[in-house]
Amino acid sequence: MVILLMVTLPQLNKENYYSNEIDKYYMSNSQYKSFLQCEAATMAKINKEWEPPTSEALLFGQYIHAWLEGEAAFDEFKNNTPSLFTKKGHLYKQYQLADQMIETIRSDELCMFVLTGEKEAIITAELFGVHWKGKLDVYNPAGGRFADLKTTRSLREKVWDPELGYCSFVEAYGYIAQMALYAEIEKRFSKRNEWLEPLIVGVSKEDPPDKAVINIGESRMEVELEDIERRMDRILQVKHGGEKPKRCERCQYCRATNQLNHIVHFTELIGQS
């Protein structure tokens, strides 16, 4: 059983939401997933000892989410991210599909209906012995829902997960756990008695892009929340210094800081991946 840490929490806003300082005080879905992937890398990031490099996929997703926020936010993102554009002001070829994906969403009435509401709404709540933060892509409590915009290689393609086997991208990338967390945090944040309906608007990186509005059953979300609660004791022990973080020996951080102390047989190489 974890115990809620009694600390004075800093005020969250758009400017500091993703800062390392805020991450010391709050858990989030992305931090939770990061701890599951590699405890050592997560702690190095929180302590400002290592910063994950920006990837093409990350910029791709940020571009589409900036469009969702509105024209002003979209223009600001483009002005602040010159690496997306050629000297003539055109999107580099690898990012041009993003505009096609945006148009796929914009031209669909159901997608745009689901994406109607407050954008990038920050919510917080106490859950599983710790303070959590969340940022909802689209928040529409009056409509009884919130929504998250997801980009993926394919909506229909089966994805391999070591625990689940072949499954949908929603399961493989932890989106059910994310939506369950957001639903529970929002319920506590707003002091309502039941969850809002969580919806995912998915759009693929295919040409032409595929799209879907996806819902999630409450029973599966309850299972995900139980799994998160079960893991929180270990995560909090690591985060607050009670336990030494484990290295995964596979991620970028572990590869960059690895110091060999033994020789491996060639048959072990596949087993370690």
C-alpha positions as CSV (number, residue, x, y, z in Angstrom):
1,M,0.0,0.0,0.0
2,V,1.4,3.4,-1.0
3,I,1.1,6.5,1.1
4,L,0.3,9.9,-0.4
5,L,3.3,12.2,0.0
6,M,2.3,15.4,1.8
7,V,4.0,18.2,-0.2
8,T,3.1,21.6,-1.4
9,L,2.3,21.2,-5.1
10,P,3.4,23.8,-7.6
11,Q,0.6,25.3,-9.8
12,L,0.3,23.6,-13.1
13,N,0.0,25.6,-16.3
14,K,0.7,25.3,-20.0
15,E,4.3,26.6,-19.7
16,N,5.5,24.3,-16.9
17,Y,3.3,21.2,-17.5
18,Y,6.1,19.1,-19.2
19,S,9.0,20.4,-17.0
20,N,11.3,18.2,-15.0
21,E,10.4,20.1,-11.9
22,I,6.7,19.4,-12.2
23,D,7.5,15.7,-13.0
24,K,9.2,15.4,-9.6
25,Y,5.8,16.2,-7.9
26,Y,3.3,14.6,-10.2
27,M,2.9,11.2,-11.8
28,S,1.5,11.2,-15.4
29,N,0.6,8.6,-17.9
30,S,3.8,9.2,-19.9
31,Q,5.9,9.0,-16.7
32,Y,4.1,5.8,-15.6
33,K,4.8,4.2,-19.0
34,S,8.4,5.4,-18.9
35,F,8.9,3.7,-15.5
36,L,7.6,0.4,-17.0
37,Q,10.0,0.7,-19.9
38,C,13.2,1.6,-18.0
39,E,13.4,2.9,-14.4
40,A,16.9,4.1,-14.8
41,A,16.2,6.2,-17.9
42,T,13.1,7.7,-16.3
43,M,15.0,8.8,-13.1
44,A,17.8,10.2,-15.2
45,K,15.3,12.3,-17.1
46,I,13.5,13.5,-13.9
47,N,16.9,14.5,-12.4
48,K,18.0,16.3,-15.6
49,E,20.9,13.9,-16.1
50,W,19.7,12.8,-19.5
51,E,17.3,14.2,-22.1
52,P,15.7,11.9,-24.7
53,P,16.5,13.1,-28.2
54,T,13.6,14.5,-30.3
55,S,12.5,12.0,-32.9
56,E,10.8,12.5,-36.3
57,A,7.8,10.5,-35.0
58,L,7.4,12.9,-32.0
59,L,7.6,16.0,-34.2
60,F,5.1,14.4,-36.5
61,G,2.6,13.9,-33.7
62,Q,3.2,17.3,-32.2
63,Y,2.5,18.9,-35.6
64,I,-1.0,17.3,-35.8
65,H,-1.8,18.0,-32.2
66,A,-0.8,21.7,-32.7
67,W,-3.4,21.8,-35.5
68,L,-6.0,20.4,-33.1
69,E,-5.4,23.2,-30.6
70,G,-6.4,25.9,-33.1
71,E,-5.0,28.2,-35.7
72,A,-2.9,30.4,-33.2
73,A,-1.3,27.4,-31.6
74,F,-0.6,25.8,-35.0
75,D,1.0,28.9,-36.3
76,E,3.1,29.2,-33.1
77,F,4.3,25.6,-33.4
78,K,5.3,26.1,-37.0
79,N,7.2,29.3,-36.2
80,N,9.0,27.6,-33.3
81,T,9.9,24.5,-35.3
82,P,11.8,25.6,-38.4
83,S,13.3,22.1,-38.7
84,L,10.0,20.9,-40.3
85,F,10.4,23.2,-43.3
86,T,12.7,23.7,-46.3
87,K,14.3,27.0,-47.0
88,K,11.4,27.8,-49.3
89,G,9.0,27.3,-46.4
90,H,7.6,23.9,-47.6
91,L,7.2,20.9,-45.3
92,Y,9.9,18.3,-45.7
93,K,8.6,15.3,-47.6
94,Q,8.5,13.1,-44.5
95,Y,6.1,15.5,-42.8
96,Q,3.8,16.2,-45.8
97,L,1.6,13.2,-44.9
98,A,0.7,15.0,-41.7
99,D,-1.2,17.6,-43.7
100,Q,-3.0,14.8,-45.5
101,M,-3.9,13.2,-42.1
102,I,-5.2,16.5,-40.8
103,E,-7.4,16.9,-43.9
104,T,-8.7,13.3,-43.4
105,I,-9.9,14.3,-39.9
106,R,-11.2,17.7,-40.9
107,S,-13.3,16.4,-43.7
108,D,-15.1,13.8,-41.5
109,E,-18.2,15.1,-39.6
110,L,-18.0,12.4,-36.8
111,C,-14.3,13.0,-36.1
112,M,-14.8,16.8,-35.9
113,F,-17.9,16.3,-33.7
114,V,-15.9,14.1,-31.2
115,L,-13.1,16.6,-31.3
116,T,-15.3,19.5,-30.3
117,G,-14.6,20.9,-26.8
118,E,-11.9,22.5,-24.7
119,K,-8.4,21.7,-26.0
120,E,-5.4,20.7,-23.9
121,A,-7.3,20.8,-20.6
122,I,-5.2,20.1,-17.6
123,I,-6.6,17.9,-14.8
124,T,-5.1,16.7,-11.5
125,A,-6.2,14.3,-8.8
126,E,-4.9,12.1,-6.0
127,L,-4.9,8.5,-7.1
128,F,-3.1,5.3,-5.8
129,G,-1.2,7.3,-3.2
130,V,0.2,10.0,-5.4
131,H,-0.7,13.2,-7.2
132,W,-1.4,12.7,-10.9
133,K,-1.6,15.2,-13.8
134,G,-3.2,14.7,-17.2
135,K,-3.8,16.8,-20.2
136,L,-6.9,16.0,-22.3
137,D,-6.7,16.6,-26.0
138,V,-10.4,17.5,-26.0
139,Y,-12.5,18.0,-22.9
140,N,-16.3,18.1,-23.3
141,P,-18.0,17.4,-19.9
142,A,-21.2,18.9,-21.1
143,G,-21.2,16.3,-23.9
144,G,-20.3,13.5,-21.5
145,R,-17.0,12.7,-23.1
146,F,-13.3,13.5,-23.6
147,A,-11.2,12.5,-26.6
148,D,-7.6,11.8,-27.5
149,L,-6.2,12.1,-31.0
150,K,-3.8,9.3,-31.9
151,T,-1.6,8.8,-34.9
152,T,-0.3,5.4,-35.8
153,R,1.2,3.4,-38.7
154,S,-2.0,1.5,-39.3
155,L,-5.4,1.3,-37.4
156,R,-6.1,-2.3,-38.5
157,E,-2.7,-3.9,-38.5
158,K,-2.0,-6.4,-35.6
159,V,0.8,-5.3,-33.4
160,W,3.0,-7.7,-31.4
161,D,3.1,-7.2,-27.6
162,P,5.3,-9.5,-25.4
163,E,2.5,-9.9,-22.8
164,L,-0.7,-9.9,-25.0
165,G,0.6,-11.4,-28.2
166,Y,-0.8,-9.9,-31.4
167,C,-3.3,-7.1,-30.6
168,S,-4.6,-3.7,-31.7
169,F,-2.4,-0.6,-31.6
170,V,-4.7,0.7,-28.8
171,E,-3.7,-2.2,-26.6
172,A,-0.1,-2.5,-27.7
173,Y,0.8,1.2,-27.0
174,G,-0.9,1.5,-23.6
175,Y,-3.8,3.7,-24.7
176,I,-6.4,1.7,-22.8
177,A,-4.5,2.4,-19.6
178,Q,-4.1,6.0,-20.5
179,M,-7.8,6.5,-21.1
180,A,-8.6,4.7,-17.9
181,L,-6.3,6.9,-16.0
182,Y,-7.7,10.1,-17.6
183,A,-11.2,9.0,-16.9
184,E,-10.5,8.3,-13.2
185,I,-8.4,11.5,-12.7
186,E,-11.2,13.6,-14.4
187,K,-13.9,12.0,-12.2
188,R,-12.0,12.9,-9.1
189,F,-11.0,16.3,-10.4
190,S,-14.6,17.3,-11.2
191,K,-16.0,15.4,-8.2
192,R,-18.5,13.5,-10.4
193,N,-19.8,10.0,-9.6
194,E,-19.1,8.4,-12.9
195,W,-16.6,8.4,-15.8
196,L,-17.0,10.5,-18.8
197,E,-16.9,8.5,-22.0
198,P,-13.3,8.2,-23.3
199,L,-13.0,8.2,-27.1
200,I,-9.9,7.9,-29.3
201,V,-9.9,9.5,-32.7
202,G,-7.3,7.4,-34.6
203,V,-5.7,8.4,-37.9
204,S,-3.2,6.3,-39.8
205,K,0.1,7.2,-41.6
206,E,-1.0,5.4,-44.7
207,D,-1.6,6.9,-48.1
208,P,-4.5,7.7,-48.1
209,P,-4.9,7.8,-44.3
210,D,-7.4,5.6,-42.5
211,K,-9.5,7.0,-39.6
212,A,-11.7,5.7,-36.8
213,V,-13.5,6.8,-33.7
214,I,-12.8,4.2,-31.0
215,N,-14.4,3.5,-27.7
216,I,-13.3,1.4,-24.7
217,G,-15.3,-0.9,-22.4
218,E,-15.4,0.1,-18.7
219,S,-14.6,-3.5,-17.6
220,R,-11.2,-3.4,-19.4
221,M,-10.5,0.0,-18.1
222,E,-11.1,-1.3,-14.5
223,V,-8.5,-4.0,-15.1
224,E,-6.0,-1.5,-16.3
225,L,-6.5,0.6,-13.2
226,E,-6.0,-2.4,-11.0
227,D,-2.7,-3.1,-12.8
228,I,-1.5,0.5,-12.3
229,E,-2.4,0.4,-8.6
230,R,-0.5,-2.9,-8.2
231,R,2.7,-1.4,-9.8
232,M,2.6,2.0,-8.0
233,D,4.4,0.9,-4.8
234,R,7.5,-0.1,-6.7
235,I,7.4,3.0,-8.9
236,L,7.1,5.4,-5.9
237,Q,9.9,3.6,-4.0
238,V,12.2,4.1,-7.0
239,K,11.1,7.7,-7.7
240,H,11.6,8.9,-4.1
241,G,14.8,7.1,-3.4
242,G,13.7,4.0,-1.5
243,E,14.8,1.6,-4.2
244,K,17.6,1.7,-6.8
245,P,16.2,2.1,-10.4
246,K,16.7,-1.0,-12.6
247,R,18.3,-0.6,-16.0
248,C,16.6,-2.2,-19.0
249,E,19.9,-2.4,-21.0
250,R,18.0,-1.8,-24.3
251,C,16.8,1.8,-24.4
252,Q,18.8,4.8,-25.6
253,Y,19.8,5.8,-22.1
254,C,21.1,2.4,-21.2
255,R,23.0,2.0,-24.5
256,A,24.6,5.4,-24.0
257,T,25.7,4.7,-20.4
258,N,26.4,1.0,-20.5
259,Q,29.6,-0.3,-18.9
260,L,30.3,-4.0,-19.7
261,N,31.2,-6.3,-16.9
262,H,30.9,-9.7,-18.5
263,I,31.1,-11.6,-21.8
264,V,28.0,-13.0,-23.4
265,H,27.5,-16.1,-25.6
266,F,26.1,-15.3,-29.0
267,T,22.9,-17.3,-28.2
268,E,22.1,-14.8,-25.4
269,L,21.9,-11.8,-27.8
270,I,18.4,-12.5,-29.0
271,G,17.1,-13.3,-25.6
272,Q,18.3,-9.9,-24.3
273,S,16.4,-8.0,-27.0
